[in-house]
Amino acid sequence: MSARSERHRKKVQPPAPDPKKINPRTLSSAILAVVVVAGIIAYAWWHRNAVPGAAVAPEVQATFPPVAAAGSKAPPLTLKAPLDTITSSSLAGKPYLLEIFATWCPHCQRMTSVLRSLHAKFPSLTILSVTGSPYAKDSTPDNMLPESQQDVDAFDREFNITWPTIFDPNLTVARTWGLNGFPTIYIVNGKGTIVYSDSGEVKEGVLAAAARKAGA
C-alpha cells in the first residue's frame, strides 16, 4: 500500500468519541431510564405498604354474599348511628342511597364529593354510608389496625361529610346486602325495591338518574 493510500485511509476514519462530551440524546435517555426505574421502585414500595381491600382479602371475601341485584327486595337494615338508630321501618316510603365504604379506600374518598353534590340536588334522597372493612385507614400489612368510630369521625371531618356515616364493627350490612368492592352503592325506592346496585366510582349523572327512578 502506498503512503498516499495509507494517508487517505486514516483520513476517512471517524474520530474516536470524546469521553468528556456527552450526546444530549444519550443523556436524556439515561435520565428517562433512571426516572422509570425510580418510579417502578416507588410503585412497588407503595403497594408493599398499601392496605388490602377487605372485599378481596381471603378471610373476609368468603363471608360476603354477591351484591343484591337491582329489582330485588332490599335486605333488612339496622344501623346504630351515634345519635339515632336507622332501620328499614324508619326508611319505609322514602328513597335512600346506601353506601358501603372503607375509610382507607381512595375511590370512597373521591366519591364523597359526588355524594355531597347528589345530596344537595336531591334533598328527599336519604344518604347513608356504613363501613364494610375491618381495617383502619392507617393500617399496613405489618400492622393491621382495626377500624373504629374515631376513624369514621376523622373521615367525616377530612372529607366534609354532610350525611350519616356509621361504623359497623361486625360488618353486618356488608354481609347482609353483599359487597364486591369499595364503595358498593345501592339506591332503594320508597317501596323497598333496589333500583340500582354497583361497586366502584360512579359518575354523578348515573346516580342522579337512579335517584329519580327511585322517586327522589
C-alpha positions as CSV (number, residue, x, y, z in Angstrom):
1,M,0.0,0.0,0.0
2,S,1.4,3.4,-0.9
3,A,1.9,6.2,1.6
4,R,-0.8,8.2,-0.1
5,S,-3.3,5.4,0.2
6,E,-2.4,5.0,3.9
7,R,-3.0,8.7,4.5
8,H,-6.3,8.5,2.7
9,R,-7.5,5.5,4.8
10,K,-6.6,7.4,8.0
11,K,-8.4,10.5,6.8
12,V,-11.8,8.8,6.3
13,Q,-11.8,7.0,9.6
14,P,-14.4,8.6,12.0
15,P,-12.8,10.3,15.0
16,A,-12.8,8.5,18.3
17,P,-15.6,9.7,20.7
18,D,-14.5,12.2,23.3
19,P,-15.5,10.8,26.7
20,K,-15.8,14.3,28.1
21,K,-18.6,15.1,25.6
22,I,-22.0,13.6,26.2
23,N,-24.6,13.4,23.5
24,P,-27.8,15.2,24.7
25,R,-30.0,12.4,23.4
26,T,-27.9,9.8,25.3
27,L,-28.1,12.0,28.4
28,S,-31.9,12.3,28.1
29,S,-32.3,8.6,27.6
30,A,-30.2,7.9,30.6
31,I,-32.3,10.3,32.7
32,L,-35.5,8.8,31.5
33,A,-34.3,5.3,32.3
34,V,-33.4,6.4,35.9
35,V,-36.8,8.1,36.3
36,V,-38.7,5.0,35.1
37,V,-36.7,2.7,37.4
38,A,-37.3,5.0,40.3
39,G,-41.0,5.0,39.5
40,I,-41.2,1.3,39.4
41,I,-39.4,1.0,42.8
42,A,-41.7,3.6,44.3
43,Y,-44.7,1.9,43.0
44,A,-43.6,-1.5,44.3
45,W,-42.8,0.1,47.7
46,W,-46.2,1.8,47.9
47,H,-48.0,-1.4,47.2
48,R,-46.0,-3.2,49.7
49,N,-47.4,-0.9,52.4
50,A,-50.9,-0.5,50.9
51,V,-53.9,-1.8,52.8
52,P,-55.6,-4.7,51.1
53,G,-59.2,-4.3,50.2
54,A,-61.5,-6.2,52.6
55,A,-63.6,-7.4,49.7
56,V,-60.6,-9.2,48.2
57,A,-58.9,-10.4,51.4
58,P,-59.5,-14.2,51.6
59,E,-60.5,-14.2,55.2
60,V,-63.2,-11.6,54.5
61,Q,-64.3,-12.4,51.0
62,A,-65.9,-15.7,51.9
63,T,-68.2,-14.0,54.4
64,F,-69.7,-11.6,51.8
65,P,-72.6,-12.7,49.5
66,P,-73.0,-11.3,46.0
67,V,-74.2,-7.8,45.7
68,A,-78.0,-7.6,45.9
69,A,-79.3,-7.0,42.4
70,A,-81.4,-4.2,41.1
71,G,-85.1,-5.2,41.0
72,S,-84.8,-7.3,44.2
73,K,-86.2,-6.5,47.6
74,A,-83.8,-4.6,49.8
75,P,-82.5,-6.7,52.7
76,P,-83.3,-5.7,56.3
77,L,-81.4,-2.7,57.5
78,T,-80.5,-1.7,61.1
79,L,-77.9,1.0,61.6
80,K,-77.0,2.2,65.1
81,A,-75.8,5.8,64.5
82,P,-74.3,7.8,67.4
83,L,-77.5,9.9,67.8
84,D,-80.1,7.6,66.3
85,T,-81.0,4.1,65.1
86,I,-81.9,3.8,61.4
87,T,-84.0,0.8,60.3
88,S,-85.9,-0.4,57.3
89,S,-89.1,0.6,59.0
90,S,-87.9,4.2,59.6
91,L,-86.9,4.5,56.0
92,A,-90.2,2.9,54.7
93,G,-91.8,5.1,52.0
94,K,-88.6,7.1,51.4
95,P,-86.0,6.7,48.7
96,Y,-82.5,6.2,50.0
97,L,-78.9,5.6,49.0
98,L,-76.8,3.1,51.0
99,E,-73.0,3.2,50.5
100,I,-70.8,0.5,52.0
101,F,-67.3,2.1,52.2
102,A,-63.9,1.9,53.7
103,T,-62.1,4.9,55.2
104,W,-58.8,3.8,53.6
105,C,-60.3,3.4,50.1
106,P,-59.2,6.2,47.6
107,H,-62.3,5.5,45.5
108,C,-64.6,6.1,48.5
109,Q,-62.7,9.3,49.3
110,R,-63.2,10.7,45.8
111,M,-66.8,9.6,45.8
112,T,-67.5,11.9,48.8
113,S,-67.7,15.0,46.5
114,V,-70.1,13.2,44.2
115,L,-72.4,12.1,47.1
116,R,-72.2,15.6,48.5
117,S,-73.4,17.1,45.3
118,L,-76.1,14.5,44.9
119,H,-77.2,15.2,48.4
120,A,-77.6,18.9,47.7
121,K,-79.6,18.2,44.4
122,F,-81.9,15.5,45.8
123,P,-82.8,16.6,49.4
124,S,-85.5,14.0,49.5
125,L,-83.0,11.2,49.0
126,T,-81.6,9.9,52.3
127,I,-77.9,9.1,52.0
128,L,-76.3,6.6,54.5
129,S,-72.7,5.4,54.5
130,V,-71.7,2.4,56.5
131,T,-68.2,0.8,56.9
132,G,-67.6,-2.5,55.3
133,S,-63.9,-3.1,56.1
134,P,-62.4,-4.3,59.4
135,Y,-59.2,-2.2,58.7
136,A,-58.5,1.4,59.6
137,K,-57.1,3.9,57.2
138,D,-53.5,3.9,58.7
139,S,-53.1,0.1,58.5
140,T,-50.2,-1.6,56.8
141,P,-49.7,-5.3,56.1
142,D,-47.4,-5.5,59.0
143,N,-49.7,-3.6,61.3
144,M,-53.4,-4.1,60.6
145,L,-55.3,-1.6,62.8
146,P,-59.0,-2.3,63.5
147,E,-61.5,0.3,62.2
148,S,-63.1,2.4,65.0
149,Q,-65.7,5.1,65.4
150,Q,-62.8,7.6,65.8
151,D,-61.6,6.7,62.3
152,V,-65.0,7.3,60.8
153,D,-65.3,10.6,62.7
154,A,-61.9,11.6,61.3
155,F,-63.0,10.6,57.8
156,D,-66.1,12.8,58.2
157,R,-64.0,15.8,59.1
158,E,-61.4,15.3,56.4
159,F,-63.9,14.9,53.6
160,N,-66.7,17.2,54.9
161,I,-69.4,14.6,55.1
162,T,-72.9,16.0,55.3
163,W,-74.9,12.8,55.8
164,P,-74.8,9.9,58.4
165,T,-71.7,7.7,58.3
166,I,-72.0,4.7,60.5
167,F,-69.3,2.4,62.0
168,D,-70.4,-1.2,61.6
169,P,-67.9,-3.2,63.7
170,N,-69.4,-6.6,62.8
171,L,-69.8,-5.7,59.0
172,T,-73.4,-6.8,59.4
173,V,-74.6,-4.6,56.5
174,A,-71.9,-5.8,54.1
175,R,-72.7,-9.4,55.0
176,T,-76.4,-8.9,54.6
177,W,-76.5,-6.8,51.4
178,G,-73.4,-8.1,49.6
179,L,-70.1,-6.5,48.7
180,N,-67.6,-7.0,45.9
181,G,-65.6,-3.7,46.1
182,F,-65.4,-0.3,47.6
183,P,-67.6,1.6,47.5
184,T,-70.6,-0.6,46.9
185,I,-73.7,1.6,46.3
186,Y,-77.4,0.8,46.5
187,I,-80.3,3.0,45.7
188,V,-83.7,1.9,47.0
189,N,-87.1,3.3,46.2
190,G,-89.9,4.1,48.7
191,K,-91.4,0.6,48.2
192,G,-88.2,-1.1,49.4
193,T,-87.0,-2.3,46.0
194,I,-83.4,-1.8,44.9
195,V,-83.3,0.2,41.7
196,Y,-79.5,0.5,41.4
197,S,-76.6,-1.5,42.8
198,D,-72.9,-1.4,41.7
199,S,-69.4,-1.1,43.0
200,G,-66.6,1.4,42.4
201,E,-66.5,5.1,41.5
202,V,-69.8,6.2,39.8
203,K,-70.5,9.4,37.9
204,E,-73.0,11.7,39.4
205,G,-75.2,11.5,36.4
206,V,-75.7,7.8,36.8
207,L,-76.6,8.1,40.4
208,A,-78.9,11.1,39.7
209,A,-80.8,9.0,37.1
210,A,-81.2,6.2,39.6
211,A,-82.3,8.7,42.3
212,R,-85.0,10.0,40.0
213,K,-86.0,6.4,39.2
214,A,-86.3,5.8,43.0
215,G,-88.7,8.7,43.3
216,A,-86.3,11.3,44.8
